[in-house]
Amino acid sequence: AAEMRGLAKGLNLSLGDVVAANLVYQLEGLGVNCSNWNNTGPTGQCANKTGVLTAEDLERELPPRDAGPGACTSIIAQNSAGQIYHARNLDWNLPKQVREFVIDVEFHRSGQTVFVGTTLVSYTGLVTGLKRNGFTYSNDARCQGGKLLDNMLAMLLTGAQTPGQHARRVFEQAADFESALKMFEKTDLVDEVYYILGGSAPGQGAVVTRDRLGAANVWRLDSRQSFFLLETNYDHWEAPPHSDDRRTPGESHMRALGEKGVNTEGLLSVMTQWPTFNHHTDYTAIMSAADGTYSGRVWMNTTGGGGGGGGR
């Protein structure tokens, strides 16, 4: 709260505008029926307490057939040397004017860098982050960001945190991959989310599928089965919907890359292939906690995000 007050004063904004900016992901779908989910998430089905989106709901929500998908993808991969890399595409379809305010931040304590992260000016949470020799993090939408009424009740009645603000708290307190994983499994959240984590040692990778009140599932990297985990916006134990299957081509591109190709350049090549990279893609990051690699690109050349170039 104090930081939001400081941001409002420093940026000459009203405090209400800053608070609203910090809750945009939770407030965006200003409606309470199935046809009006938050549009930060994908268009597919999502079973929850209120039921499952019907075929009619899906047809209403689908973008034009030539518009393609729009949601996030995160990958944890281990190369043949045992180093863990973490890649993410943020597909929020941000207006170009908003993409101008995507920033990387170094968080210092006692004159030392504790962690680095990516956020938006005036936003106090993190969408991506790295603690060197510790862990990396990204999040992907689950259940299209939830429904407005449920999100507000969780915030007001339980004192729940937003996923991005909880992530920042984890970076401030957790020292390593395992302690971060335990924190990401707990703490009440305003809305459901996928937390994707990479570590600094071989085998350290996980996807935490979060309900509001705890983890629904923890999917850990097992190199005996696969050298990577790929999460889009659907529970990994369920088949993705035909309307938004970015999982199948993404996994195919990773298998073609292979363990030997897992590095910054190799993963960037995967993250910029269709449909992982699409007209909604705003931001791409490649990172590794083992050596402190933190490379981010904001895609600026198109009005809808992504679209094939113009990173900075």
Rosetta blueprint (number, residue, H / E / L):
1 A L
2 A H
3 E H
4 M H
5 R H
6 G H
7 L H
8 A H
9 K H
10 G H
11 L H
12 N L
13 L L
14 S L
15 L H
16 G H
17 D H
18 V H
19 V H
20 A H
21 A H
22 N H
23 L L
24 V H
25 Y H
26 Q H
27 L H
28 E L
29 G L
30 L L
31 G L
32 V L
33 N L
34 C H
35 S H
36 N H
37 W L
38 N L
39 N L
40 T L
41 G L
42 P L
43 T L
44 G L
45 Q L
46 C L
47 A L
48 N E
49 K L
50 T L
51 G E
52 V L
53 L L
54 T L
55 A H
56 E H
57 D H
58 L H
59 E H
60 R H
61 E H
62 L L
63 P L
64 P L
65 R L
66 D L
67 A L
68 G L
69 P L
70 G L
71 A L
72 C L
73 T E
74 S E
75 I E
76 I E
77 A E
78 Q E
79 N L
80 S L
81 A L
82 G L
83 Q L
84 I E
85 Y E
86 H E
87 A E
88 R E
89 N E
90 L E
91 D L
92 W L
93 N L
94 L L
95 P L
96 K H
97 Q H
98 V H
99 R H
100 E L
101 F L
102 V E
103 I E
104 D E
105 V E
106 E E
107 F E
108 H E
109 R E
110 S L
111 G L
112 Q E
113 T E
114 V E
115 F E
116 V E
117 G E
118 T E
119 T E
120 L E
121 V L
122 S L
123 Y L
124 T L
125 G L
126 L L
127 V L
128 T E
129 G E
130 L E
131 K E
132 R L
133 N L
134 G L
135 F E
136 T E
137 Y E
138 S E
139 N E
140 D E
141 A E
142 R L
143 C H
144 Q H
145 G H
146 G L
147 K L
148 L H
149 L H
150 D H
151 N H
152 M H
153 L H
154 A H
155 M H
156 L H
157 L H
158 T H
159 G L
160 A L
161 Q E
162 T L
163 P H
164 G H
165 Q H
166 H H
167 A H
168 R H
169 R H
170 V H
171 F H
172 E H
173 Q H
174 A L
175 A L
176 D L
177 F H
178 E H
179 S H
180 A H
181 L H
182 K H
183 M H
184 F H
185 E H
186 K L
187 T L
188 D L
189 L E
190 V L
191 D L
192 E L
193 V E
194 Y E
195 Y E
196 I E
197 L E
198 G E
199 G E
200 S L
201 A L
202 P L
203 G L
204 Q L
205 G E
206 A E
207 V E
208 V E
209 T E
210 R E
211 D E
212 R L
213 L L
214 G E
215 A E
216 A E
217 N E
218 V E
219 W E
220 R E
221 L L
222 D L
223 S L
224 R L
225 Q L
226 S L
227 F L
228 F E
229 L E
230 L E
231 E E
232 T L
233 N L
234 Y L
235 D L
236 H L
237 W L
238 E L
239 A L
240 P L
241 P L
242 H H
243 S H
244 D H
245 D L
246 R L
247 R H
248 T H
249 P H
250 G H
251 E H
252 S H
253 H H
254 M H
255 R H
256 A H
257 L H
258 G L
259 E H
260 K H
261 G H
262 V L
263 N L
264 T H
265 E H
266 G H
267 L H
268 L H
269 S H
270 V H
271 M H
272 T L
273 Q L
274 W L
275 P L
276 T L
277 F L
278 N L
279 H L
280 H L
281 T L
282 D L
283 Y E
284 T E
285 A E
286 I E
287 M E
288 S E
289 A L
290 A L
291 D L
292 G L
293 T E
294 Y E
295 S E
296 G E
297 R E
298 V E
299 W E
300 M L
301 N L
302 T L
303 T L
304 G L
305 G L
306 G L
307 G L
308 G L
309 G L
310 G L
311 G E
312 R L
